[in-house]
Structure formats: C-alpha cells, structure tokens
Amino acid sequence: MKIFTKFTASLLILLIVFSCKQENKILDKTAAEILGNPDYLAMSYGGYRQNTRDIQPTIEELKEDMKILNAMGVKIIRTYNTKLAEAPNLLKAISELKKENPQFEMYVMLGVWIDCENAWTDSPNHEAEDTEANTGEIERAIALTNQYPDIVKVIAVGNEAMVHWASAYFVQPGIILKWVNHLQNLKQEGKLPKELWITSSDNFASWGGGDASYHKEDLTKLLNAVDYVSLHTYPFHDTHYNPEYWYTLETDDSLSTVDKVDKAMERAKNYAIMQYQQTANYIASLGIKKPIHIGETGWASYTNSMYGDEGSKATDEYKEKLYYDAMRDWTNKAGMACFYFEAFDEQWKDANNPSGSENHFGLFTIDGKAKYALWDLVDKGVFNGLTRNGNPITKTFNGNKTELMNTVLAPNKKPLVVEK
C-alpha cells in the first residue's frame, strides 16, 4: 500500500508539473502566434497623462491601463522608444501583473526610436544617423528583451523613420537595414530569443506602396531582412489633403447627415485597404513573401484645426467608431494584426493646443471616459471595477447618443463631374 501511495503521489506531482509547464506555454506565445490572431487584439500605447513627457507614468498608472486594455481583449501593445522611463516601467508593470495573476496576458512590440544626424535642428542630415542616440536605443531594447523575453515579442526599429515628410528626423532605408541586420544576427548567435520578430514600423509609402522615389535597393534588402512589414495608413489625415476621396456628392445631398457620413467612412476604409494593397503588390513584384500587419492607423475624435468643423469636418466620436469597427473587422477577417492608434488620449503631443487632433486619437479620454467606439463594452460591464485616475470607466457625453450625434457633420460637397 505504501509503494502504491508513493507511486500515486509521484504521478500526481509529475502531472502538476506538466500541467504548469503547459499553462506557462499557453501564456507565453510567440509573435507568429499572436499577430493576426483576433483573440489577441493589438493597440498602440502611450501612458502619458500630463502635457509633458517630463512627467512619466507611474508603475501603478501603467498597471491600471493594462488592466483596462486587457479587459477589452487587447493582449499586445506597441511602444515607441526605450530612452524614457515609460518602456522599462511598462514591462515591469506587466511582469508584476503576471505574477499577481498567472492568467494575465500582455505582450509588447518594443519600439526603438531612430533619428538622422542633426535631427530636430535646422540642418538635419538624412544621409547619416545619430549614431550615439540610435545605438543607445538599440542596446536598451536588447537588454529589455532579454530581461523580459516572455513579454517582448517584437522589436520595431524606427517609427515613421523613413518617410520623407518626417523632415525633422527621417533616415535612408540603409540605416534601418543596418540595425535590423544587427538584431537578426544576435538572434542567430543566441543573444536574443530566436522567435523574436524584428521589423520597422513605417508609412505605407516607405514600404514601396507610394511614390517610386522610395523604390531603392536598400528597401528591397530591408524587406528581405525583416520578419514582417509593419505598415501605417491614415485616411484621416488625407481628409484634408485629398478631396478626391473625402467628400459628399451633390447627388447625395438629399441623404441624412448620418448616411452621408456612413458613405464617406466606407470610402475611408477602402482608402486604407488600397494603401495596404498597393504596398502588398509592390512587395510581391519583388518576389518577396512577408506577412504584413498594420502598425498604426487611427481616427481623431476632435480638433480645432483643418480636420475639424471649419475644415474637412472629419473629427467626431461617431466617425472614430465607424473607422475603428471597420479596421478591426477588416484586419481580423484578413488575419492581420492592427495596432490601432491609440488607447488613451495624450495631451503632450500638441501641448500648446489642447484641442489639436494629435491629442484626441485615443479610444479613452485622459480621465478614463470611454468614447463612443467602446460604449457597448461599458454596457456589457467589461470595465466594472476598473478605474483611471481614480475614475470609473464611464461613457463620454454621459451616454447621451443624441447629444453626441449633434456634433456630427458631413464632409463638404463635391460637384458631380459628368464625362462627355
């Protein structure tokens, strides 16, 4: 009987150990398993609550945000640099949450900021890089990835670092290629996790989907070097710059405001898909096969600038919801991740103009109110018991849809052109 009891006890211990290993395996997925999985929604994240980044979010504030995002199904977030305290503190916060609750999952696409030589001055040199700053970014990313291999699943070298309209800091593709190859070599040498994915996160044009001026040999080499393409598309910004897409036809003048807006937002979705497809077609024309995921896309809910009521009339929470739902629906069905921009409003981005559009891309306000895109989750009780800045998660407009819809304006009219 004692032998049987010892055998049974030993068997139970083995089963428990095996079960724990299996559980750990489930809660430590690879980028290949996460990206494009609709059960692992992606989000761009910045936790800054003040009008300056000199005031870094605390560990407790970061944990507060992670609980909110996790509750809505977000399980991988994207950051932008390693220099400031936010990124290491965020990884620490997630690690603590995992220890507090073994079922908690949150992974990170760790951003590495890349600058050209003399970036943010009157004489940026786009042919060279800020070697000291960029090296520091890369070295910190390597250290953080090795410290938190169960959390960091992607390193993104640069954020819109190749697109030419980033005139204060953009670099040539060869600079990004250099650092991507460096990280890939470290993977091969066992100095980084072998299943870590390396990419760069940039505008669709930078990946070859736009002007032919981007079609360079180093871009082809970069496309071969990355594990996937992280593509940005922003129809929102082109509501001002591209009236050929953002308009109300004269023939639609009898429609309700909502119907006019619905039509315009359908075009916005198709505009984003077009930019993705142009990029995919270019990459395929090179004979390269790489996954493409959306590294950024979003829609501001308010502004006093050229995108607002006196300009293209693009900003309100109704349009933001339509775009958010459309992007989630498209990318989920296509098996792509979409790091939607962004989780929470951040007021440091345009500190001198609190009403600027850059401060209002969040799905939540700074004080924790859920914008219209997330009202249904509030109704379902998804955020019950969660707070931000001490405030429970409630709806904007006090949940009054009529009041919200009174802020909605249709795009300007475009005359119908009749071909002769």
C-alpha positions in Angstrom: 0.0 0.0 0.0 2.9 2.4 0.8 4.5 1.7 -2.5 1.3 2.4 -4.3 0.8 5.6 -2.3 4.3 6.8 -3.1 3.8 5.9 -6.8 0.4 7.7 -6.9 1.9 10.8 -5.2 4.8 10.8 -7.6 2.5 10.6 -10.5 0.4 13.4 -9.2 3.5 15.6 -8.8 4.5 14.9 -12.4 1.1 15.7 -13.6 1.1 19.0 -11.7 4.5 19.9 -13.1 3.4 19.0 -16.6 0.2 21.0 -16.2 2.2 24.1 -15.0 4.5 23.8 -18.0 1.6 23.6 -20.4 0.0 26.6 -18.7 3.2 28.6 -19.0 3.4 27.6 -22.6 -0.1 28.9 -23.3 0.7 32.2 -21.6 4.0 32.7 -23.4 3.1 32.9 -27.1 5.4 33.9 -30.0 4.8 36.8 -32.3 3.9 34.4 -35.0 1.1 33.0 -32.8 -0.1 36.5 -31.7 0.0 38.7 -34.7 -3.2 38.3 -36.8 -4.9 36.3 -34.0 -8.3 38.0 -33.4 -8.2 36.8 -29.8 -5.0 38.9 -29.3 -6.1 42.4 -30.3 -3.2 44.9 -30.8 -3.1 48.5 -29.7 -0.6 51.4 -29.9 0.0 52.7 -26.4 1.3 55.8 -24.6 0.5 56.2 -20.9 1.3 59.9 -20.6 -1.4 61.8 -18.7 0.2 65.2 -18.4 1.0 67.8 -21.1 4.7 66.9 -21.0 6.7 63.7 -21.1 8.9 65.0 -18.4 6.3 63.5 -16.1 6.5 59.8 -16.6 3.5 57.5 -15.8 4.0 55.6 -12.6 4.0 51.8 -12.3 0.6 51.8 -10.7 -0.8 54.0 -13.5 0.6 51.7 -16.1 -0.9 48.7 -14.4 -4.2 50.5 -14.3 -4.1 51.0 -18.1 -3.0 47.4 -18.7 -6.0 46.1 -16.8 -8.3 48.3 -18.8 -6.9 47.2 -22.2 -6.7 43.5 -21.2 -10.4 43.7 -20.2 -11.3 44.7 -23.8 -9.3 41.9 -25.4 -6.1 43.8 -26.1 -3.1 41.5 -25.5 -0.3 43.1 -27.4 0.7 46.7 -27.3 3.2 48.9 -29.1 5.6 51.3 -27.6 7.9 53.9 -29.3 11.2 54.4 -27.6 13.5 53.0 -24.9 15.2 56.2 -23.8 12.4 57.3 -21.5 11.3 55.5 -18.3 7.9 54.5 -19.7 9.0 51.4 -21.6 11.1 49.7 -18.9 8.4 50.7 -16.3 5.7 49.3 -18.5 7.5 46.0 -18.8 7.9 45.9 -15.1 4.2 46.7 -14.6 3.2 43.8 -16.9 5.6 41.5 -15.2 4.1 42.3 -11.8 0.6 41.8 -13.1 1.5 38.4 -14.4 2.9 37.4 -11.0 -0.3 38.7 -9.3 -2.4 36.8 -11.8 -0.9 33.9 -13.8 -3.7 34.1 -16.3 -2.9 37.7 -17.2 -1.6 38.2 -20.7 0.0 41.2 -22.3 2.8 41.2 -24.8 4.8 44.1 -26.2 6.1 45.3 -29.6 9.1 47.3 -28.3 9.7 50.5 -30.3 13.3 51.7 -31.0 13.4 55.4 -32.0 15.8 56.2 -34.9 17.0 59.7 -35.7 19.1 61.1 -38.5 22.2 63.1 -37.8 21.3 66.6 -36.5 17.7 65.5 -36.1 15.3 68.1 -34.8 17.6 71.0 -35.8 17.5 73.4 -38.8 20.0 71.2 -40.7 19.1 67.5 -40.4 21.4 65.2 -42.4 19.1 62.5 -43.8 22.1 60.6 -45.3 23.6 59.8 -41.9 22.3 58.8 -38.5 22.6 60.0 -34.9 24.9 57.0 -34.1 25.1 57.7 -30.3 21.4 58.0 -29.8 20.4 55.2 -32.1 23.0 52.8 -30.6 21.6 53.6 -27.1 18.1 52.9 -28.3 19.1 49.5 -29.7 21.2 48.5 -26.7 18.4 49.2 -24.3 16.0 47.3 -26.5 18.3 44.3 -26.4 18.7 44.4 -22.7 14.9 44.8 -22.0 14.1 42.0 -24.4 16.4 39.6 -22.7 15.2 40.8 -19.3 11.5 40.2 -20.3 11.6 37.5 -23.0 8.1 36.4 -22.0 6.7 39.8 -22.7 8.7 41.4 -25.6 7.8 39.6 -28.8 8.7 42.2 -31.4 11.3 44.9 -31.8 10.4 47.7 -34.2 13.4 49.6 -35.5 12.2 53.1 -36.1 8.8 54.8 -36.2 8.0 56.5 -39.5 11.8 56.9 -39.7 12.0 56.5 -43.5 9.0 58.5 -44.7 10.1 61.8 -46.3 7.5 64.0 -44.7 9.1 63.2 -41.3 11.5 66.0 -42.3 12.9 66.6 -38.8 14.5 63.2 -38.4 14.0 60.6 -41.3 16.8 58.4 -42.4 17.5 56.3 -45.6 16.5 52.6 -45.6 20.1 51.6 -45.3 20.2 52.9 -41.7 17.2 50.8 -40.7 18.6 47.8 -42.6 21.9 48.1 -40.6 20.1 47.8 -37.3 17.6 45.2 -38.4 20.5 43.0 -39.6 22.3 43.6 -36.3 19.3 42.3 -34.3 18.8 39.4 -36.7 22.5 38.4 -36.2 22.0 38.5 -32.5 19.1 36.1 -32.8 21.3 33.7 -34.8 24.0 33.9 -32.2 21.6 33.1 -29.4 21.9 36.6 -27.9 18.3 37.3 -28.5 15.3 34.9 -28.4 15.2 33.0 -31.7 11.4 33.5 -32.0 11.6 37.3 -31.5 10.4 39.1 -34.6 12.2 42.2 -36.0 10.5 44.8 -38.1 10.4 48.6 -38.8 7.1 50.4 -38.4 6.5 53.0 -41.2 4.2 54.7 -43.6 2.9 52.6 -46.5 4.8 54.7 -49.0 8.1 53.9 -47.2 7.4 50.3 -47.8 7.0 50.9 -51.5 3.3 51.4 -51.7 3.5 55.0 -52.8 5.9 57.2 -54.8 8.6 55.4 -56.8 11.3 57.6 -55.1 11.2 55.1 -52.3 11.9 52.1 -54.5 15.6 51.7 -53.7 17.9 48.7 -53.4 18.3 49.1 -49.7 14.5 49.0 -49.3 14.4 45.6 -51.1 17.2 44.4 -48.8 15.2 45.6 -45.8 12.1 43.8 -47.0 14.1 40.6 -47.1 15.6 41.2 -43.7 12.5 41.9 -41.6 10.3 39.2 -40.2 7.2 41.1 -41.3 6.1 44.5 -42.5 4.6 46.9 -40.1 2.5 49.3 -42.2 0.9 52.7 -41.3 -2.1 54.0 -43.1 -4.0 57.2 -42.1 -7.0 58.1 -44.3 -7.9 60.6 -41.6 -5.0 62.9 -42.5 -5.9 62.8 -46.1 -9.4 64.1 -45.4 -7.7 67.5 -45.7 -5.1 66.8 -48.3 -7.1 64.6 -50.7 -10.6 65.9 -51.5 -10.9 63.3 -54.3 -11.7 60.8 -51.5 -13.3 62.8 -48.7 -16.5 64.5 -49.9 -20.3 64.4 -50.2 -21.6 64.1 -53.8 -24.2 66.6 -54.9 -26.4 63.6 -55.8 -26.3 62.6 -52.2 -27.4 66.0 -50.9 -30.9 64.7 -50.0 -29.4 62.0 -47.7 -29.3 62.4 -44.0 -26.1 63.6 -42.3 -25.6 60.1 -40.9 -26.0 58.5 -44.4 -23.5 61.0 -45.9 -21.0 60.2 -43.2 -21.5 56.5 -43.5 -20.7 56.7 -47.2 -17.6 58.8 -46.5 -16.3 56.4 -43.8 -16.8 53.4 -46.1 -14.5 55.2 -48.6 -12.1 55.8 -45.7 -11.9 52.1 -45.1 -11.4 51.3 -48.8 -8.7 54.0 -48.9 -6.8 52.3 -46.2 -7.2 48.9 -47.9 -6.0 50.5 -51.1 -2.8 51.7 -49.5 -2.2 48.3 -48.0 -2.9 46.6 -51.3 -0.5 48.9 -53.2 2.2 48.0 -50.7 1.5 44.3 -50.9 1.5 44.4 -54.7 4.9 46.2 -54.7 6.4 43.7 -52.3 5.1 40.8 -54.3 6.5 42.3 -57.5 9.9 41.9 -56.0 9.3 38.2 -55.4 9.3 38.7 -51.6 6.8 37.0 -49.4 6.4 38.6 -45.9 3.4 39.0 -43.6 2.0 42.5 -43.5 0.4 43.8 -40.3 -1.0 47.3 -39.6 1.5 49.0 -37.3 -0.7 52.1 -37.0 -4.0 53.5 -38.1 -6.5 55.7 -36.3 -9.0 58.5 -36.4 -9.1 61.6 -34.1 -12.4 62.3 -32.3 -11.9 66.1 -32.0 -9.8 69.0 -33.2 -10.0 72.8 -33.8 -7.7 72.5 -36.8 -8.1 71.9 -40.5 -9.6 68.5 -39.9 -12.4 69.9 -37.7 -15.7 71.7 -38.2 -14.2 74.6 -40.1 -12.1 72.3 -42.3 -12.6 68.8 -43.6 -15.2 68.0 -40.9 -13.6 64.7 -40.2 -13.4 64.6 -36.4 -16.1 63.3 -34.1 -16.7 60.2 -32.0 -19.2 58.8 -34.4 -16.7 58.7 -37.3 -14.0 57.4 -34.9 -16.2 54.5 -34.0 -17.1 53.7 -37.7 -13.4 53.7 -38.5 -12.4 51.6 -35.5 -15.0 49.0 -36.2 -14.1 48.9 -39.9 -10.4 48.4 -39.2 -11.0 45.7 -36.7 -13.4 43.9 -39.0 -11.1 44.1 -42.0 -7.9 43.1 -40.3 -9.5 40.3 -38.2 -11.0 38.7 -41.2 -7.7 39.1 -43.2 -5.7 37.5 -40.4 -3.7 40.7 -39.8 -2.8 42.5 -36.5 -3.9 46.1 -36.2 -2.1 48.2 -33.7 -4.9 50.7 -33.5 -3.7 54.2 -32.7 -4.3 54.7 -29.9 -5.6 53.5 -26.5 -5.8 56.8 -24.5 -5.7 60.4 -25.4 -2.3 62.0 -24.7 -2.1 65.8 -24.3 1.7 66.2 -24.6 1.6 65.7 -28.3 0.3 69.2 -29.0 0.8 70.7 -25.6 0.3 74.3 -26.9 -3.0 73.5 -28.5 -5.1 71.2 -26.2 -7.8 70.9 -28.9 -5.3 69.7 -31.5 -6.1 66.5 -33.3 -2.9 64.8 -32.1 -4.2 65.0 -28.5 -7.5 63.2 -29.4 -6.7 59.9 -31.1 -7.5 57.8 -28.0 -10.4 55.5 -27.6 -10.5 56.7 -24.0 -10.1 60.3 -22.7 -7.3 61.0 -20.2 -9.7 60.8 -17.3 -11.0 57.4 -18.3 -14.2 58.0 -20.2 -14.8 55.5 -23.0 -15.5 57.2 -26.3 -18.4 56.1 -28.5 -16.4 53.3 -30.1 -16.4 51.5 -26.7 -19.8 52.3 -25.3 -21.0 48.8 -26.0 -18.2 47.4 -23.8 -19.3 49.7 -21.0 -22.8 48.4 -21.4 -21.6 44.8 -21.1 -19.8 45.6 -17.9 -16.4 44.8 -19.3 -14.8 47.6 -17.3 -16.6 47.1 -14.0 -14.3 47.7 -11.0 -11.6 49.3 -13.2 -10.5 52.9 -12.9 -8.3 55.5 -14.5 -7.0 58.4 -12.4 -9.4 57.2 -9.7 -12.4 57.5 -12.1 -14.6 54.5 -13.0 -14.8 53.9 -16.7 -18.0 55.6 -17.9 -19.2 56.9 -21.3 -18.4 60.3 -22.9 -21.4 62.6 -23.3 -22.8 60.9 -20.2 -24.0 58.2 -22.6 -26.4 60.6 -24.4 -26.2 59.5 -28.1 -28.5 62.3 -29.3 -26.0 64.8 -27.8 -23.1 63.0 -29.4 -24.8 62.9 -32.8 -25.4 66.6 -32.7 -21.6 67.0 -33.1 -21.5 65.0 -36.4 -21.0 66.9 -39.6 -20.9 65.5 -43.2 -18.0 66.2 -45.5 -18.2 69.2 -47.8 -20.0 68.8 -51.1 -18.2 67.8 -54.3 -19.8 68.7 -57.6 -20.6 65.7 -59.8 -18.3 65.6 -62.8 -20.2 64.3 -65.9 -17.9 62.8 -68.6 -18.6 64.0 -72.1 
